[in-house]
Structure formats: structure tokens, C-alpha cells
Amino acid sequence: MTDVLLLVVGATLVTAAARRAGLSAPIALVVTGLAVSFVPGVPDYHLDPHLALLVFVPPLVYSDALESSYLNLRANARPIGLLSVGLVLFTVVVVGVVAHAVIPGMPWAVAFVLGAVLAPTDAVAAVSIARRLGLPRRIATILVAESIVNDATGMTAFRLTVAVALGGATSLLQGIGEFLLASCGGVATGLLLAALVRWLRRWLPDAVTENAVSLIVPFAAYVIAESWHTSGVLAVLAAGLYLGHHSTGASHEARLQERATWRLTTCLLESVVFALIGLQLRPVVRVLHTTEPITLGGYAGGVLTAVLLARICWIFPATYLPRRMSARIRERDPSPPWQHPALISWAGIRGVVSLAAAFAVPPAMPDRDLLLFLAFSVVLGTLLLQGLTFPVVVRRIGLSQDDRQEHHDDLAEALAQDAAARAAWTRVEELITAGQGTTPGHVVEKLRELAEHRRHTAWERLAARTRPEDGETPTAAYRRLRREMLAAERQVFVRLCREGRINDEVLRRVMHDLDLEEAALCRG
């Protein structure tokens, strides 16, 4: 228990330090874990393989699915499908063939298990890359969606390749049938559970209970789907997408709490997993003491090269061949410049899901220790190689957020905000008319000013981005000064509490109100 506590505390501190310094938290955690693993007296960390997939994968996949846009997924279904399904299966085959060829005596079935472990990319890296570097909208959407959906494809392939390696399937046709059954059954299970949860939320008494149910959903979806011999990860993905798309039906308090809860949970789990990547490599290498280090390095280098080249060899044909073969696709979606597939092909970092799958390889698997070493080596290699060089590649290629798309978004937001504010004021006028003038005049005037403020805010933001030389907008000045007022109010409340003039319960209540108002002011 002490070892687990030290792991969690240490990983959290490293994550905080990396974020404060503007560094990549996953890379900092891996490097720190590697360094700490060689410190005398540091214990070997081992994760129960039966709990690895249940503890890490469902909550991470679910939280990413909640934040994903169903509309963007649908609009980019073809490229996302080619990457998250086609590329995953292609990677399983390529890595399996290469591993079997370069590693003497490795059975075909075990080689394909390794391919399934290394096939899915990491959603954490994709999200951080898209946000930090300001990639074009479509590339960011494809990378994030691919890394979420391919988790489900990769884990379904992992489950089936493990069954084959341990004698659970007897033919390729049977394996394909089980894959389709597991995929369709997993999606159906997730959607069924999500629909039930959505109905149940209407009867829950408060936001705390709603979020308690939200915490249970990914684990319930995974366990139920696996007990029905379908894909648990696909069930989690389907449930997350469905509930995220219908989150507008929940209360505002439930949405605020849910977002904060899952961000906290994701940060903690990701910190622990990436720290484990570094901490686990030395014990795995020690188990393989009978093999020469240079030989192990050659095996890892060959598999890493296969992982990198498989992505490159798939993405360019998958980008251009469909357009060459279909005039309809060419008209609807013209060919992108070569920089787009080049950038996507170098965004194949492996991470959380691959590590969790490696942990979950059954002890009875032949060459399990070597498989673990190769998985850890490739995850570490892609994190350091691609993670460190990706910003350089983005700058060299010269890709950035499309200013026209950003302007279009700002304009659409301004129009929508204007229409919503007008509708709100119309509703107020209807209520005042129905109330026969009983509402005080100063209240009506304050509501009118608020509606005007909401209308003007988005237009001012649009003008500020179009003409930044114009200086601070009235709304920006209002936000800045109001935040200063809130800070002054907090100081007074804290002082009055220390003097005993108000109690702690009053302080917490008023601080909560101030925090909510400041959170609303922080946007923009």
C-alpha cells in the first residue's frame, strides 16, 4: 500500500512540475520513472494483469469520448474509419510479420498479440498536440478521434489475438467472425446502457448522484460487455459518445461537476500509467538477463521501425487513393496538400492503452516477458522520438490553424449569441406582460442590460481578433475589472470569517458563488 501511495504522489508531483514548466507531462513522467527505477531501494512495481484493462482503459476512453464531438466524428467518418480500423488492423499484421521475422522462435500468434498491443495510438498525446500547437481544425479532429476509436479496435484485436495464442480460436474465418461479433455487440451494449442511464438521470435527485452514476458507467459498460463476450472498450466508447452528445439534457450543475470530475480522474490515471512505463522497464529487462542487451535492442529497434513505417505506408495511400477512385469523394472532399498526411503519419505516439494491454497479457502467454519488453520499448521510443520532434515537424511543414476557419467560428458564435440574447429578452417581455407590470423597473432595466451585454460580447471578440490593434474591448475591460472586484470581495469575506463575524458555512457558500462568477468571466 505504501508503494502505491508513493507512486501516486510522485507521479502527481512530476505532472504538476512539468505543466508548470510548460513541458510534456507524459515524457517527463517516463524519464523520471526510468531514472527512479535505478535508485537503490526503489521497489519493483507490478500491476495485476487482470485489473489493468479494467482500472485504466475504461475511464480514460470514456472521459475522452464524453469530450468528443459526435458531429465532427460523423463529418470525418471516412478518414477516421480508415485510420482507427484499417490502420490498426494493418499495423497488427505488419508488426506481427516483422516480429516473427526478426525474433527467432517467436510464434506467429504471439507476434500478432504484440501487434495488437502496439496498434492503437495515444489519445492523451493527440489532444495535447492539437491544443498546444494550434493544428488545423480537421487534422486535430482526425487525430483525436482516431486515437479514441482505435483504442476500441486495438483492444478488440488484442482480445481475439490472445484467444488465438492460447488456443481459443482455430481459424482465420472464426477469428474474423468473432471480431465482427465482438465489435457490433460491444457498440450495442454501450448504446443500450447509455440510453438506460440517460433515462435514469431524469429521476435522480441531484447533481452529485448524477455524477456518481457517471463514474460507474464506464466500468459497468466494460464488465457487462466482456461478460457477454463482446468488446468492452467499444461498449465504453459508444456509451461515452452517446451520453456526451446528449449532455445538454443534464442540469448545469451536473455538467460542471462531471467535467471537473473526469478531468481529475484522467489526470491521476494518466500520471500513474506514464510513470509506470519508466518504472517497469528495468524489472522487465532484468527478467530477460539471459539475452544480450544488444540483441534486445535490435529486437526493439526492428519492432519500433515496423510501427513507424506501417503508419506512413498506410496514411498516404489511404488519403489519396479513395479520391482517385471516386469522383464523388473528390467533389465532396478535395485532396489535401501533402503536408496533411505527412503530419498525421508522424503523430502515432503510443501510450496508455498499449501499456495497459501489455500489463494484461496473461502469464501463460509464451514469450510474455519479451513481449512486455518490446511493448515498453516501443511506447518509450515513440514518446521520446515522435513526442519531442513533433513540434519541430509542425513548424518545418508550416501548418497552423486556418484563420478563415477561426473567423468563421467567431462569426457563427456571434450570430448565435445575438439570436439567443434576443430570444431571452423577448421571453422576459412576455413574462412582464403576463405579470401585468408587477416587476420593479430597475430589475427590468438590469435584465435588458444583461441581454445587451451578451449580444455585444461575441461581436466584440470577433472585432478584437480581426483588428487587434484597436486595444481592449469594453467587455474585456469589464471582465478584468470585475475579477479585481471579486478578489477584493473574497478578501473581505475571509477577514470577516477570521474575525468570527461569519462562520465557515457562510464563507463556503459565498465563495462558491464568487467562484462560479469568476469561472464565467475567465472565458475570453
FENKA-V236738 format. One record per backbone hydrogen bond with DSSP energy under -1.0 kcal/mol. NH is the residue of the N-H (numbers start at 1). CO is the residue of the C=O. E is the energy in kcal/mol with one decimal. If there is no record, write none. Layout:
BEGIN
NH_CO_E ; NH_CO_E
END
This chain:
BEGIN
5_1_-2.2 ; 6_2_-2.6 ; 7_3_-2.2 ; 8_4_-2.5 ; 9_5_-2.7 ; 10_6_-2.7 ; 11_7_-2.6 ; 12_8_-2.2 ; 13_9_-2.3 ; 14_10_-2.3 ; 15_11_-2.2 ; 16_12_-2.4 ; 17_13_-2.4 ; 18_14_-2.7 ; 19_15_-2.4 ; 20_16_-2.2 ; 21_17_-1.8 ; 23_18_-3.0 ; 28_24_-2.4 ; 29_25_-2.6 ; 30_26_-2.3 ; 31_27_-2.5 ; 32_28_-2.3 ; 33_29_-2.7 ; 34_30_-2.4 ; 35_31_-2.3 ; 36_32_-2.8 ; 37_33_-2.1 ; 39_36_-1.9 ; 42_39_-1.8 ; 51_48_-1.6 ; 52_48_-1.2 ; 55_51_-2.9 ; 56_52_-2.1 ; 58_53_-1.1 ; 60_56_-1.6 ; 61_57_-2.8 ; 62_58_-2.5 ; 63_59_-2.3 ; 64_60_-1.7 ; 65_61_-2.2 ; 66_62_-2.3 ; 67_63_-1.2 ; 73_69_-2.2 ; 74_70_-2.4 ; 75_71_-2.3 ; 76_72_-1.7 ; 77_74_-1.2 ; 80_76_-2.1 ; 81_77_-2.7 ; 82_78_-2.4 ; 83_79_-1.7 ; 84_80_-3.4 ; 85_81_-1.9 ; 86_81_-1.6 ; 87_82_-1.8 ; 89_85_-2.2 ; 90_86_-2.3 ; 91_87_-2.7 ; 92_88_-2.3 ; 93_89_-1.9 ; 94_90_-2.7 ; 95_91_-2.8 ; 96_92_-1.9 ; 97_93_-2.6 ; 98_94_-2.6 ; 99_95_-2.9 ; 100_96_-2.2 ; 101_97_-1.7 ; 102_98_-2.8 ; 103_99_-1.8 ; 106_103_-1.7 ; 111_107_-2.2 ; 112_108_-2.2 ; 113_109_-1.6 ; 114_110_-2.2 ; 115_111_-1.9 ; 116_112_-2.3 ; 117_113_-2.2 ; 118_114_-2.0 ; 122_349_-2.6 ; 126_122_-1.7 ; 127_123_-2.5 ; 128_124_-2.3 ; 129_125_-2.6 ; 130_126_-2.4 ; 131_127_-2.2 ; 132_128_-2.5 ; 133_129_-2.3 ; 140_136_-2.5 ; 141_137_-2.5 ; 142_138_-2.6 ; 143_139_-2.6 ; 144_140_-2.3 ; 145_141_-2.6 ; 146_142_-2.8 ; 147_143_-2.1 ; 148_144_-1.2 ; 149_145_-2.9 ; 150_146_-2.9 ; 153_149_-1.7 ; 154_150_-3.1 ; 155_151_-2.5 ; 156_152_-2.0 ; 157_153_-2.5 ; 158_154_-2.5 ; 159_155_-2.4 ; 160_156_-1.8 ; 161_157_-2.8 ; 162_158_-2.3 ; 163_159_-1.5 ; 164_160_-2.2 ; 165_161_-2.6 ; 166_162_-1.9 ; 167_164_-1.5 ; 168_163_-5.3 ; 175_171_-2.1 ; 176_172_-2.5 ; 177_173_-2.3 ; 178_174_-2.4 ; 179_175_-2.2 ; 180_176_-2.5 ; 181_177_-2.4 ; 182_178_-2.9 ; 183_179_-2.4 ; 184_180_-2.7 ; 185_181_-2.5 ; 186_182_-2.1 ; 187_183_-2.3 ; 188_184_-2.4 ; 189_185_-2.4 ; 190_186_-2.4 ; 191_187_-2.5 ; 192_188_-2.3 ; 193_189_-2.4 ; 194_190_-2.5 ; 195_191_-2.4 ; 196_192_-1.8 ; 197_193_-2.5 ; 198_194_-2.6 ; 199_195_-2.0 ; 200_196_-2.4 ; 201_197_-2.2 ; 203_200_-1.8 ; 210_206_-1.7 ; 211_207_-2.3 ; 212_208_-1.7 ; 213_209_-2.1 ; 214_210_-1.9 ; 215_211_-2.0 ; 217_213_-1.6 ; 220_216_-2.8 ; 221_217_-3.1 ; 222_218_-2.1 ; 223_219_-2.6 ; 224_220_-2.7 ; 225_221_-2.2 ; 226_222_-2.5 ; 227_223_-2.2 ; 228_224_-1.2 ; 229_226_-1.6 ; 230_225_-2.7 ; 231_182_-2.3 ; 235_231_-1.6 ; 236_232_-2.1 ; 237_233_-2.6 ; 238_234_-2.7 ; 239_235_-2.3 ; 240_236_-2.5 ; 241_237_-2.5 ; 242_238_-2.3 ; 243_239_-2.5 ; 244_240_-2.4 ; 245_241_-2.1 ; 246_242_-1.4 ; 247_244_-1.1 ; 249_246_-1.7 ; 250_247_-1.8 ; 255_251_-2.2 ; 256_252_-2.2 ; 257_253_-2.4 ; 258_254_-2.7 ; 259_255_-2.2 ; 260_256_-1.9 ; 261_257_-2.9 ; 262_258_-2.5 ; 263_259_-1.9 ; 264_260_-2.1 ; 265_261_-2.4 ; 266_262_-2.6 ; 267_263_-2.3 ; 268_264_-2.2 ; 269_265_-2.4 ; 270_266_-2.8 ; 271_267_-2.0 ; 272_268_-2.0 ; 273_269_-2.5 ; 274_270_-2.5 ; 275_271_-1.8 ; 276_272_-2.1 ; 277_273_-1.4 ; 278_274_-1.1 ; 279_275_-2.3 ; 280_276_-2.4 ; 284_280_-1.9 ; 285_281_-2.4 ; 286_282_-2.4 ; 287_283_-1.5 ; 289_286_-1.1 ; 291_288_-1.8 ; 296_292_-2.3 ; 297_293_-2.6 ; 298_294_-1.8 ; 299_295_-2.3 ; 300_296_-2.6 ; 301_297_-2.6 ; 302_298_-2.3 ; 303_299_-2.2 ; 304_300_-2.7 ; 305_301_-2.3 ; 306_302_-1.9 ; 307_303_-2.3 ; 308_304_-2.3 ; 309_305_-2.8 ; 310_306_-2.3 ; 311_307_-1.3 ; 312_308_-1.6 ; 313_309_-3.0 ; 314_310_-1.2 ; 315_311_-2.4 ; 316_312_-1.4 ; 318_314_-2.3 ; 319_315_-1.7 ; 320_316_-1.9 ; 321_317_-2.6 ; 324_320_-1.9 ; 325_321_-2.2 ; 326_322_-1.2 ; 330_326_-1.8 ; 331_327_-2.3 ; 332_328_-2.2 ; 333_329_-3.1 ; 340_337_-1.6 ; 342_338_-1.9 ; 343_339_-2.4 ; 344_340_-2.3 ; 345_341_-2.3 ; 347_344_-1.5 ; 355_351_-2.4 ; 356_352_-2.6 ; 357_353_-2.6 ; 358_354_-2.3 ; 359_355_-2.4 ; 360_356_-1.6 ; 361_358_-1.1 ; 365_362_-2.0 ; 368_365_-1.2 ; 371_367_-2.4 ; 372_368_-2.6 ; 373_369_-2.2 ; 374_370_-2.5 ; 375_371_-2.4 ; 376_372_-2.8 ; 377_373_-2.5 ; 378_374_-2.4 ; 379_375_-2.4 ; 380_376_-2.6 ; 381_377_-2.8 ; 382_378_-2.9 ; 383_379_-2.1 ; 384_380_-2.3 ; 385_381_-3.0 ; 386_382_-1.2 ; 387_382_-1.5 ; 388_384_-1.2 ; 389_385_-1.3 ; 390_386_-2.0 ; 393_389_-2.3 ; 394_390_-2.5 ; 395_391_-2.1 ; 396_392_-2.7 ; 397_393_-2.6 ; 398_394_-1.9 ; 399_394_-1.3 ; 401_134_-1.2 ; 406_402_-2.2 ; 407_403_-2.6 ; 408_404_-2.4 ; 409_405_-2.4 ; 410_406_-2.4 ; 411_407_-2.6 ; 412_408_-2.6 ; 413_409_-2.6 ; 414_410_-2.4 ; 415_411_-2.5 ; 416_412_-2.3 ; 417_413_-3.1 ; 418_414_-2.3 ; 419_415_-2.3 ; 420_416_-2.7 ; 421_417_-2.4 ; 422_418_-2.2 ; 423_419_-2.2 ; 424_420_-2.4 ; 425_421_-2.4 ; 426_422_-2.3 ; 427_423_-2.1 ; 428_424_-2.0 ; 429_425_-2.4 ; 430_426_-2.1 ; 431_427_-2.2 ; 432_428_-2.6 ; 433_429_-2.5 ; 434_430_-2.4 ; 435_431_-2.0 ; 436_433_-1.2 ; 437_432_-1.7 ; 444_440_-1.8 ; 445_441_-2.4 ; 446_442_-1.9 ; 447_443_-2.3 ; 448_444_-2.2 ; 449_445_-2.3 ; 450_446_-2.1 ; 451_447_-2.3 ; 452_448_-2.3 ; 453_449_-2.5 ; 454_450_-2.3 ; 455_451_-1.9 ; 456_452_-2.4 ; 457_453_-2.0 ; 460_456_-2.7 ; 461_457_-2.2 ; 462_458_-2.2 ; 463_459_-2.4 ; 464_460_-2.5 ; 465_461_-1.7 ; 466_462_-1.6 ; 467_463_-3.0 ; 470_467_-1.9 ; 471_468_-1.2 ; 477_473_-2.4 ; 478_474_-2.4 ; 479_475_-2.6 ; 480_476_-2.5 ; 481_477_-2.6 ; 482_478_-2.6 ; 483_479_-2.2 ; 484_480_-1.6 ; 485_481_-2.1 ; 486_482_-2.4 ; 487_483_-2.2 ; 488_484_-2.0 ; 489_485_-2.4 ; 490_486_-2.4 ; 491_487_-1.9 ; 492_488_-1.7 ; 493_489_-2.3 ; 494_490_-2.8 ; 495_491_-2.2 ; 496_492_-2.7 ; 497_493_-2.0 ; 498_494_-2.3 ; 499_495_-1.9 ; 500_497_-1.3 ; 501_496_-2.4 ; 507_503_-2.1 ; 508_504_-2.7 ; 509_505_-1.9 ; 510_506_-2.4 ; 511_507_-2.5 ; 512_508_-1.9 ; 513_509_-1.6 ; 514_510_-2.2 ; 515_511_-2.6 ; 516_512_-2.2 ; 517_513_-1.9 ; 518_514_-2.4 ; 519_515_-2.5 ; 520_516_-1.8 ; 521_517_-1.5 ; 522_518_-1.7
END
